[in-house]
């Protein structure tokens, strides 16, 4: 585990449990029973948190809380992104006032993406998919970092007094002017729902991958100085790419997008890395390795909600009775069905998207 987590890098986290000791992230285990209806919680995909107790309390007492998240408009919306969208929808269903930020300023500074292109990607690849997956327009505040409300910018521009250069360097390592602006803008994104001009003082939860924890640590430090409620956070594991390694928007072979042609998606699944042995004889004798199978990951994260069915697939694979070809065929059938249904939902969602954007 590296000494620093890099929110802009492509590092792969091998041991999530080390994050508990090295960065102070707490296990999510004690919330599993209460939130077992969520398969990401049930299956340990949401594995850690900071101060989630206050969110669980707000849910239980039906008190106000907010969920804030950002999206980086840098490419196609794929199944790695869908996991985050599902979390956003879950928090909204639990009663959260929902804030979704388009990090177009960060995309421009860190990835050299034109602001106009970033806006188009955010709407077509993210917001439209969010709505098709189940996000509602009610209690939704969807905004762009480049064009928001004046109190947000006044707040952001005062935050530079609340952090030192040494503090930023201690958390992030090497810095640039673009990184510093992006970091302070993200602090404003996470804390501004608590301003009187927005939702007012209330708990806020931010669902993130663990590589984004540096932003949460800095924000919590600044929140304490400003006497804000420290933001809570949940941490999820990442899906791997179709061939193993990181799933990346810059590598089409590593992912299946939610606008993928279903027939092309089937081909990708049939070529995906599995946990199968070298020969049929070895598979039968030694069994497969579902923990190293990208097809099985699609079942765990997205395609099979029934734990009993998933358990049976796991043990059939481990026993050597399930052939990789049969498993891929099942995954391909489920994926094809999902993508065709999602295509229809996307088209039906365009009117809702237009209303959110005020068009």
C-alpha positions as CSV (number, residue, x, y, z in Angstrom):
1,X,0.0,0.0,0.0
2,X,1.5,3.4,-1.0
3,X,2.1,6.1,1.7
4,X,-0.3,8.4,-0.2
5,X,-3.5,7.8,-2.1
6,X,-3.5,9.5,-5.5
7,X,-7.0,10.7,-6.6
8,X,-5.7,11.5,-10.1
9,X,-3.6,8.4,-10.6
10,X,-4.2,4.9,-11.9
11,X,-3.0,2.9,-8.9
12,X,-4.6,-0.4,-8.0
13,X,-5.4,-1.1,-4.4
14,X,-4.5,-4.7,-3.5
15,X,-5.5,-4.8,0.1
16,X,-8.5,-2.7,1.2
17,X,-8.1,-3.7,4.9
18,X,-4.8,-1.9,5.1
19,X,-6.7,1.4,4.6
20,X,-8.2,0.9,8.0
21,X,-4.9,1.1,9.8
22,X,-3.0,3.4,7.4
23,X,-5.6,6.1,6.7
24,X,-8.2,5.7,9.5
25,X,-11.0,4.5,7.4
26,X,-13.4,2.4,9.5
27,X,-15.0,-1.0,8.5
28,X,-18.6,-0.8,7.3
29,X,-19.4,-4.2,8.9
30,X,-21.6,-2.9,11.8
31,X,-24.0,-1.3,9.3
32,X,-24.5,-4.5,7.2
33,X,-27.6,-5.8,8.9
34,X,-29.4,-2.4,9.0
35,X,-28.7,-1.8,5.2
36,X,-28.7,-5.4,4.0
37,X,-31.2,-4.5,1.3
38,X,-28.4,-2.9,-0.6
39,X,-26.3,-5.6,-2.4
40,X,-23.2,-3.5,-2.3
41,X,-23.4,-3.4,1.5
42,X,-24.5,-7.0,1.7
43,X,-21.6,-8.3,-0.4
44,X,-18.9,-6.1,1.2
45,X,-18.4,-3.9,-1.8
46,X,-19.1,-0.9,0.3
47,X,-16.4,-1.8,2.8
48,X,-15.5,1.3,4.8
49,X,-16.7,4.7,6.1
50,X,-15.9,7.8,8.0
51,X,-18.6,8.9,10.5
52,X,-21.4,7.1,8.9
53,X,-23.1,6.8,12.3
54,X,-24.7,10.2,11.9
55,X,-26.1,9.3,8.5
56,X,-27.5,6.0,9.8
57,X,-29.1,8.0,12.7
58,X,-30.6,10.5,10.3
59,X,-32.1,7.7,8.2
60,X,-33.5,6.0,11.3
61,X,-35.0,9.2,12.8
62,X,-36.1,10.5,9.3
63,X,-34.0,13.6,9.9
64,X,-32.6,15.7,7.0
65,X,-29.3,14.8,5.5
66,X,-27.6,15.3,2.1
67,X,-25.7,13.2,-0.3
68,X,-23.0,14.9,-2.4
69,X,-21.0,13.4,-5.2
70,X,-19.1,14.5,-8.2
71,X,-18.6,13.1,-11.7
72,X,-15.6,13.5,-14.0
73,X,-16.9,13.9,-17.5
74,X,-14.0,12.3,-19.3
75,X,-15.4,9.4,-21.3
76,X,-18.0,6.8,-21.7
77,X,-20.3,5.9,-18.8
78,X,-19.4,2.2,-18.0
79,X,-20.4,-0.4,-15.4
80,X,-17.7,0.9,-13.0
81,X,-19.5,4.2,-13.0
82,X,-22.9,2.4,-12.6
83,X,-21.9,1.2,-9.2
84,X,-21.5,4.9,-8.0
85,X,-24.8,5.8,-9.7
86,X,-26.5,3.0,-7.8
87,X,-25.2,4.4,-4.6
88,X,-26.5,7.9,-5.4
89,X,-29.9,6.5,-6.1
90,X,-29.8,4.4,-2.9
91,X,-29.1,7.5,-0.8
92,X,-31.8,9.5,-2.5
93,X,-34.3,6.6,-1.8
94,X,-33.2,6.8,1.9
95,X,-34.3,10.4,1.9
96,X,-31.1,12.4,1.1
97,X,-31.2,15.8,-0.5
98,X,-29.1,14.9,-3.5
99,X,-26.2,17.0,-4.9
100,X,-24.5,15.9,-8.1
101,X,-21.6,18.0,-9.3
102,X,-20.1,18.0,-12.8
103,X,-16.4,18.5,-12.2
104,X,-15.8,20.2,-15.5
105,X,-13.3,22.6,-14.0
106,X,-11.3,19.7,-12.7
107,X,-11.6,17.9,-16.1
108,X,-10.3,21.0,-17.8
109,X,-7.4,21.5,-15.4
110,X,-6.3,17.9,-14.9
111,X,-7.3,16.2,-18.1
112,X,-7.3,19.0,-20.6
113,X,-11.0,18.4,-21.6
114,X,-12.8,21.4,-23.3
115,X,-15.6,22.8,-21.1
116,X,-18.1,22.5,-23.9
117,X,-17.2,18.8,-24.5
118,X,-17.3,18.2,-20.7
119,X,-20.8,19.5,-20.5
120,X,-22.0,17.4,-23.3
121,X,-20.4,14.2,-21.9
122,X,-21.9,15.0,-18.5
123,X,-25.4,15.2,-19.8
124,X,-25.4,12.4,-22.5
125,X,-23.1,9.9,-20.7
126,X,-23.9,10.6,-17.0
127,X,-27.1,12.4,-16.2
128,X,-29.2,10.6,-18.8
129,X,-27.9,7.2,-17.5
130,X,-28.5,8.3,-13.9
131,X,-32.1,9.0,-14.6
132,X,-32.6,5.8,-16.7
133,X,-31.1,3.9,-13.7
134,X,-33.6,5.4,-11.3
135,X,-32.4,8.8,-10.1
136,X,-35.3,11.2,-9.6
137,X,-35.5,14.9,-10.3
138,X,-37.1,15.6,-6.9
139,X,-34.6,16.8,-4.3
140,X,-31.9,16.7,-7.0
141,X,-29.4,19.6,-7.3
142,X,-27.4,18.9,-10.5
143,X,-24.8,21.6,-11.3
144,X,-21.6,22.4,-13.2
145,X,-18.5,23.7,-11.3
146,X,-18.1,26.3,-14.1
147,X,-21.6,27.7,-13.8
148,X,-23.3,27.6,-10.4
149,X,-24.6,30.0,-7.8
150,X,-22.7,33.1,-6.5
151,X,-22.6,31.9,-2.8
152,X,-20.8,28.8,-3.9
153,X,-18.0,30.8,-5.6
154,X,-17.7,33.2,-2.7
155,X,-17.3,30.3,-0.3
156,X,-14.8,28.5,-2.6
157,X,-12.6,31.6,-2.9
158,X,-12.3,32.1,0.8
159,X,-11.2,28.5,1.5
160,X,-7.5,29.2,0.6
161,X,-7.1,30.9,4.0
162,X,-8.1,27.6,5.7
163,X,-5.4,25.4,4.3
164,X,-1.6,25.8,4.1
165,X,0.7,24.7,1.3
166,X,2.5,22.3,3.6
167,X,-0.9,20.7,4.6
168,X,-1.8,20.2,0.9
169,X,1.6,18.8,0.1
170,X,1.4,16.5,3.1
171,X,-1.9,15.0,1.8
172,X,-1.3,15.1,-2.0
173,X,2.4,15.1,-2.5
174,X,3.5,17.0,-5.7
175,X,1.2,19.9,-6.5
176,X,0.5,22.3,-9.4
177,X,-1.7,25.4,-9.6
178,X,-4.4,23.3,-11.4
179,X,-4.3,20.7,-8.6
180,X,-4.6,23.3,-5.9
181,X,-7.6,24.9,-7.5
182,X,-9.3,21.5,-8.1
183,X,-8.7,20.5,-4.5
184,X,-10.2,23.7,-3.0
185,X,-13.1,23.5,-5.5
186,X,-13.8,20.0,-4.3
187,X,-13.8,21.2,-0.6
188,X,-16.4,23.7,-1.6
189,X,-18.5,21.1,-3.4
190,X,-18.6,18.8,-0.4
191,X,-19.2,21.5,2.3
192,X,-21.5,24.0,0.4
193,X,-24.7,22.1,1.0
194,X,-24.4,23.1,4.7
195,X,-24.5,26.8,3.8
196,X,-27.7,28.7,4.6
197,X,-28.1,29.6,0.9
198,X,-28.4,25.9,0.1
199,X,-29.7,23.1,2.4
200,X,-28.4,24.5,5.7
201,X,-26.5,22.8,8.5
202,X,-27.1,19.0,8.2
203,X,-25.0,15.8,7.9
204,X,-23.6,15.2,4.4
205,X,-22.4,11.8,3.1
206,X,-20.0,11.4,0.1
207,X,-19.8,8.0,-1.5
208,X,-16.3,7.5,-3.1
209,X,-13.7,5.1,-4.1
210,X,-10.8,4.9,-1.6
211,X,-8.5,6.7,-3.9
212,X,-10.6,9.9,-3.3
213,X,-10.1,9.8,0.4
214,X,-7.4,12.6,0.4
215,X,-10.2,15.0,-0.6
216,X,-12.3,13.8,2.3
217,X,-9.4,14.2,4.8
218,X,-8.7,17.7,3.7
219,X,-12.3,18.7,3.7
220,X,-12.9,17.3,7.2
221,X,-9.9,19.3,8.4
222,X,-11.3,22.5,6.9
223,X,-14.8,21.7,8.1
224,X,-13.5,21.5,11.7
225,X,-11.9,25.0,11.4
226,X,-15.2,26.4,10.0
227,X,-17.3,24.7,12.7
228,X,-19.2,22.7,10.0
229,X,-20.5,19.2,10.6
230,X,-17.7,17.0,9.4
231,X,-18.7,15.2,6.2
232,X,-19.3,11.5,6.3
233,X,-18.1,9.1,3.6
234,X,-18.5,5.6,2.4
235,X,-15.8,3.7,0.4
236,X,-16.4,1.1,-2.2
237,X,-14.2,-1.5,-3.9
238,X,-13.5,-1.1,-7.6
239,X,-14.5,-3.5,-10.4
240,X,-11.6,-4.7,-12.4
241,X,-11.4,-4.4,-16.2
242,X,-12.6,-7.1,-18.5
243,X,-9.0,-8.3,-19.0
244,X,-8.0,-7.8,-15.3
245,X,-6.3,-4.6,-14.0
246,X,-8.1,-1.3,-13.8
247,X,-11.3,-0.5,-15.6
248,X,-10.5,2.7,-17.4
249,X,-12.6,5.1,-19.7
250,X,-9.4,5.5,-21.8
251,X,-9.3,1.8,-22.6
252,X,-12.5,0.5,-24.4
253,X,-11.3,-3.1,-24.1
254,X,-11.5,-2.8,-20.3
255,X,-15.1,-1.9,-19.9
256,X,-18.7,-2.3,-21.2
257,X,-20.5,1.1,-21.4
258,X,-24.2,1.5,-20.8
259,X,-24.7,2.6,-24.4
260,X,-22.7,-0.3,-25.8
261,X,-24.2,-2.1,-28.7
262,X,-25.5,-5.3,-26.9
263,X,-24.0,-7.6,-29.6
264,X,-20.6,-5.9,-29.1
265,X,-21.0,-6.3,-25.3
266,X,-21.6,-10.0,-25.8
267,X,-18.3,-10.3,-27.7
268,X,-16.4,-8.5,-25.0
269,X,-17.8,-10.9,-22.3
270,X,-16.9,-13.9,-24.4
271,X,-13.3,-12.6,-24.5
272,X,-13.1,-11.6,-20.9
273,X,-10.5,-13.0,-18.4
274,X,-11.9,-15.8,-16.2
275,X,-10.7,-17.8,-13.3
276,X,-10.7,-21.0,-15.3
277,X,-7.8,-23.5,-15.5
278,X,-5.7,-24.1,-18.6
279,X,-7.5,-27.3,-19.6
280,X,-11.0,-28.9,-19.0
281,X,-9.3,-31.7,-17.1
282,X,-7.6,-29.2,-14.7
283,X,-10.8,-27.3,-14.3
284,X,-12.6,-30.5,-13.3
285,X,-9.9,-31.7,-11.0
286,X,-8.9,-28.4,-9.3
287,X,-12.0,-26.2,-9.8
288,X,-12.2,-22.6,-11.0
289,X,-11.1,-19.5,-9.2
290,X,-14.2,-17.1,-9.1
291,X,-12.2,-14.5,-7.2
292,X,-10.0,-14.0,-10.3
293,X,-12.9,-14.1,-12.8
294,X,-14.1,-10.8,-14.4
295,X,-17.4,-12.5,-15.5
296,X,-18.1,-13.5,-11.9
297,X,-17.5,-9.8,-10.9
298,X,-20.3,-8.7,-13.3
299,X,-22.6,-11.2,-11.5
300,X,-21.5,-9.8,-8.0
301,X,-21.7,-6.1,-8.8
302,X,-24.5,-5.8,-11.3
303,X,-26.2,-8.8,-12.9
304,X,-27.4,-11.1,-10.2
305,X,-29.3,-9.7,-7.1
306,X,-30.2,-13.1,-5.6
307,X,-27.5,-14.1,-3.2
308,X,-28.6,-17.8,-3.3
309,X,-28.1,-17.9,-7.1
310,X,-24.7,-16.2,-6.8
311,X,-23.7,-18.6,-4.1
312,X,-24.6,-21.6,-6.3
313,X,-22.5,-20.2,-9.2
314,X,-19.6,-19.6,-6.9
315,X,-19.6,-23.2,-5.6
316,X,-20.3,-24.8,-8.9
317,X,-17.2,-22.9,-10.3
318,X,-15.0,-23.9,-7.3
319,X,-16.1,-27.5,-7.6
320,X,-15.1,-27.6,-11.3
321,X,-18.7,-28.5,-12.4
322,X,-19.3,-25.1,-14.1
323,X,-17.5,-24.5,-17.4
324,X,-16.2,-21.0,-18.2
325,X,-18.0,-21.1,-21.5
326,X,-21.4,-21.8,-19.8
327,X,-20.7,-19.0,-17.3
328,X,-19.9,-16.5,-20.0
329,X,-23.0,-17.4,-21.9
330,X,-25.1,-16.8,-18.9
331,X,-23.4,-13.4,-18.3
332,X,-23.8,-12.5,-21.9
333,X,-27.5,-13.2,-21.9
334,X,-28.1,-11.2,-18.8
335,X,-26.0,-8.3,-20.1
336,X,-27.7,-8.3,-23.5
337,X,-31.1,-8.2,-21.8
338,X,-30.0,-5.4,-19.5
339,X,-28.6,-3.2,-22.3
340,X,-31.7,-3.5,-24.5
341,X,-34.0,-2.5,-21.6
342,X,-31.6,0.3,-20.5
343,X,-31.6,1.7,-24.1
344,X,-35.4,2.2,-23.9
345,X,-35.2,3.7,-20.4
346,X,-32.6,6.2,-21.6
347,X,-34.9,7.5,-24.4
348,X,-37.8,7.8,-21.9
349,X,-35.6,9.8,-19.6
350,X,-34.8,12.7,-22.0
351,X,-37.8,14.8,-20.9
352,X,-36.8,14.5,-17.2
353,X,-33.2,15.5,-18.1
354,X,-34.5,18.5,-20.0
355,X,-36.5,19.6,-17.0
356,X,-33.5,19.2,-14.7
357,X,-31.4,21.4,-17.0
358,X,-34.2,23.9,-17.3
359,X,-34.6,23.4,-21.1
